[in-house]
């Protein structure tokens, strides 16, 4: 009988040792800070070009390309001329060459190109699109991730809609807009009850802003409980195996 008990004890130790070898990841700590809401409408002004921006330049007075042949106007409309702002702050354009654009607004660049190309393109009229603008949406929403901006800014309501809406069953009672970084970071927090205010839902969301919907304490407890079950599963499995072995030995 002592031998059977020794075998059972040995098997239980082996099972627990194997189950304990699983890599356990550290759980991130989620914390929120209640802040006094600032002005609901924040105006950052026109977007200013910077290194790394990706631009789409279109000449609105032609239908095929940026600088089309007038004899080919019957061609299909093109997407424009794509160019990136280099590390030195410049872009390279056909016929014109290098042009320093960091610090320009889209309108400033469009006006500058109209002057530079007035002797090359007939009646130049340019439109500039910055294609790399985006915001991050995190927390209790239906589709977390990066949302591209179709223009220099979108409204808060548009960003929420693009992220699939708020998961109210898992969210707390607030939504945060996190803007800037370092010592200049600004956090604007609203109660869900305030989202019916058009001034709040229509306020501008800019490039690199973060929209965060903190999860509720109940949903966090549910997540912790699920993780606890995952960690406890090997122990429960070991106990079940032990009972099976004991039943088999006692037969």
C-alpha positions in Angstrom: 0.0 0.0 0.0 2.9 2.3 0.8 4.4 1.5 -2.6 1.1 2.5 -4.3 0.9 5.8 -2.4 4.5 6.5 -3.3 3.8 5.9 -7.0 0.7 8.2 -6.9 2.7 10.9 -5.1 5.5 10.6 -7.7 3.0 10.9 -10.6 1.3 13.9 -9.0 4.7 15.7 -8.6 5.6 15.0 -12.2 2.3 16.3 -13.5 2.5 19.5 -11.4 6.1 20.1 -12.5 5.2 19.7 -16.2 2.2 22.0 -15.9 4.3 24.6 -14.0 6.7 24.8 -16.9 4.2 26.8 -18.9 5.4 30.4 -19.6 3.3 32.9 -17.7 3.0 36.3 -19.2 2.8 39.4 -17.0 -0.6 41.0 -17.1 -0.5 44.7 -18.1 -1.9 47.1 -15.5 -4.7 49.3 -16.8 -5.3 52.5 -15.0 -7.4 55.6 -15.8 -7.2 59.1 -14.5 -10.3 61.3 -14.0 -9.6 64.7 -15.4 -11.6 67.9 -15.7 -12.9 68.2 -19.3 -11.3 71.0 -21.2 -13.0 73.0 -24.0 -15.0 70.6 -26.2 -13.8 72.1 -29.4 -10.0 72.1 -30.0 -8.7 73.9 -33.0 -5.1 73.0 -33.9 -5.1 74.9 -37.2 -4.1 73.6 -40.6 -1.9 70.5 -40.8 1.8 71.3 -41.3 3.9 69.0 -43.4 6.8 67.1 -41.8 9.5 64.6 -42.7 8.0 61.2 -43.7 4.7 62.5 -44.9 3.2 60.8 -47.9 1.6 63.1 -50.4 -0.8 62.7 -53.3 -0.6 65.7 -55.7 -3.3 66.2 -58.3 -3.6 68.9 -61.0 -7.3 69.5 -61.0 -7.3 71.1 -64.5 -6.3 67.9 -66.2 -8.1 64.5 -66.1 -5.5 61.9 -66.8 -2.2 62.6 -64.9 -0.4 65.2 -62.9 1.2 66.6 -66.0 -0.8 65.0 -68.9 -0.3 65.4 -72.6 -3.1 67.7 -73.8 -3.6 65.3 -76.7 -4.6 62.5 -74.3 -7.3 64.3 -72.3 -9.8 61.6 -73.3 -7.9 59.1 -71.1 -9.2 57.8 -67.8 -8.6 59.9 -64.7 -5.5 59.1 -62.8 -4.7 59.1 -59.0 -2.2 61.9 -59.2 1.5 62.0 -58.4 2.7 60.3 -55.2 5.7 61.5 -53.4 7.2 61.3 -49.8 8.7 64.1 -47.8 12.4 63.2 -47.5 14.5 63.3 -44.3 15.9 66.7 -45.5 12.4 68.1 -45.7 12.1 68.2 -49.5 10.2 66.5 -52.2 11.3 65.8 -55.8 8.9 66.8 -58.6 9.0 66.4 -62.3 10.4 69.4 -64.3 10.8 71.4 -61.0 13.2 69.2 -59.1 13.8 69.5 -55.3 11.4 71.6 -53.3 11.6 72.1 -49.5 8.1 71.7 -48.0 8.5 71.0 -44.3 6.4 73.7 -42.4 4.1 74.2 -45.4 0.3 73.7 -45.1 -1.4 71.8 -47.9 -2.8 75.1 -49.3 0.7 76.7 -49.2 2.1 73.8 -51.2 -0.7 73.9 -53.7 -0.3 77.6 -54.2 3.5 77.2 -54.5 3.1 74.5 -57.2 0.7 76.7 -59.1 3.4 79.3 -59.4 6.2 76.9 -60.2 4.3 75.2 -62.9 2.6 78.2 -64.5 5.0 78.1 -67.5 4.8 74.3 -67.7 1.2 73.4 -67.3 -1.7 75.5 -68.6 -3.9 76.9 -65.8 -2.4 74.8 -63.0 -4.7 74.1 -60.1 -3.3 71.7 -57.5 -4.9 69.6 -54.7 -2.7 68.1 -52.0 -3.7 65.1 -50.0 -1.6 63.7 -47.0 -2.2 60.0 -47.1 -0.5 58.9 -43.9 -2.6 60.7 -41.3 -4.2 58.3 -38.8 -5.5 58.0 -35.2 -5.5 55.0 -32.8 -8.7 53.7 -31.2 -8.2 51.5 -28.2 -10.3 50.0 -25.4 -13.9 48.9 -25.3 -14.8 49.4 -29.0 -15.9 46.9 -31.6 -12.8 47.3 -33.8 -9.6 48.4 -32.1 -6.8 49.6 -34.2 -5.6 52.4 -36.6 -8.2 54.6 -38.4 -6.9 56.5 -41.4 -7.9 60.2 -41.6 -9.5 61.2 -44.9 -8.5 64.8 -44.4 -6.5 66.8 -41.9 -9.0 65.8 -39.2 -12.2 63.9 -38.6 -14.8 64.4 -36.0 -15.0 62.3 -32.8 -18.3 60.9 -34.0 -16.8 59.8 -37.3 -13.9 58.1 -35.6 -16.2 56.2 -33.2 -18.3 55.1 -36.1 -15.3 53.9 -38.1 -14.2 51.8 -35.1 -17.5 50.0 -35.0 -19.0 51.9 -32.1 -18.5 51.6 -28.3 -19.0 48.2 -26.6 -21.2 49.7 -23.8 -21.5 46.3 -22.1 -17.8 46.2 -21.4 -17.0 49.9 -21.2 -16.8 52.2 -18.2 -18.7 55.5 -18.3 -16.0 57.6 -20.0 -14.1 58.2 -23.2 -10.7 59.8 -23.4 -8.9 61.8 -26.2 -5.1 61.6 -25.7 -3.2 64.2 -27.7 0.5 65.0 -27.9 3.3 63.5 -26.0 5.8 64.0 -23.1 5.2 67.1 -21.0 2.8 68.5 -23.7 0.4 65.6 -23.5 -3.3 66.5 -23.1 -6.0 64.2 -22.0 -9.7 65.2 -22.5 -12.2 63.0 -20.8 -16.0 62.9 -21.2 -18.9 61.0 -19.6 -21.0 58.9 -22.0 -23.9 61.2 -21.1 -22.0 64.1 -22.7 -21.7 62.3 -26.1 -25.2 63.6 -27.0 -23.7 67.1 -27.1 -23.1 68.0 -30.8 -20.1 70.2 -29.8 -18.4 67.1 -28.3 -19.2 64.6 -31.1 -18.2 67.1 -33.8 -14.9 68.2 -32.2 -11.9 67.6 -34.3 -9.6 64.5 -34.0 -6.2 65.1 -35.5 -3.2 63.0 -36.7 -1.7 60.8 -33.9 -4.5 61.3 -31.5 -5.6 58.3 -29.4 -9.2 57.6 -28.6 -9.4 55.4 -25.5 -12.6 53.9 -24.0 -11.5 52.4 -20.6 -13.0 49.0 -19.8 -15.3 48.8 -16.8 -14.2 47.2 -13.5 -16.6 44.4 -14.1 -15.1 43.5 -17.5 -11.6 43.6 -16.0 -12.7 41.3 -13.2 -14.1 38.9 -15.9 -10.8 39.0 -17.8 -8.8 38.3 -14.6 -11.2 35.4 -13.7 -10.7 33.9 -17.2 -6.9 34.2 -16.8 -7.1 32.6 -13.4 -9.0 29.7 -14.9 -6.3 29.3 -17.5 -3.6 29.1 -14.8 -5.7 26.8 -12.6 -6.5 24.4 -15.5 -3.2 22.4 -15.2 -3.8 21.9 -11.5 -7.3 20.7 -12.1 -6.1 18.4 -14.8 -3.5 17.0 -12.4 -6.1 16.3 -9.7 -8.3 14.6 -12.2 -5.5 12.4 -13.3 -4.6 11.6 -9.7 -8.2 10.5 -9.0 -8.2 8.3 -12.1 -4.9 6.7 -11.1 -6.2 6.1 -7.5 -9.3 4.5 -8.9 -7.3 2.3 -11.2 -4.9 1.2 -8.4 -7.7 0.4 -5.9 -9.4 -1.9 -8.4 
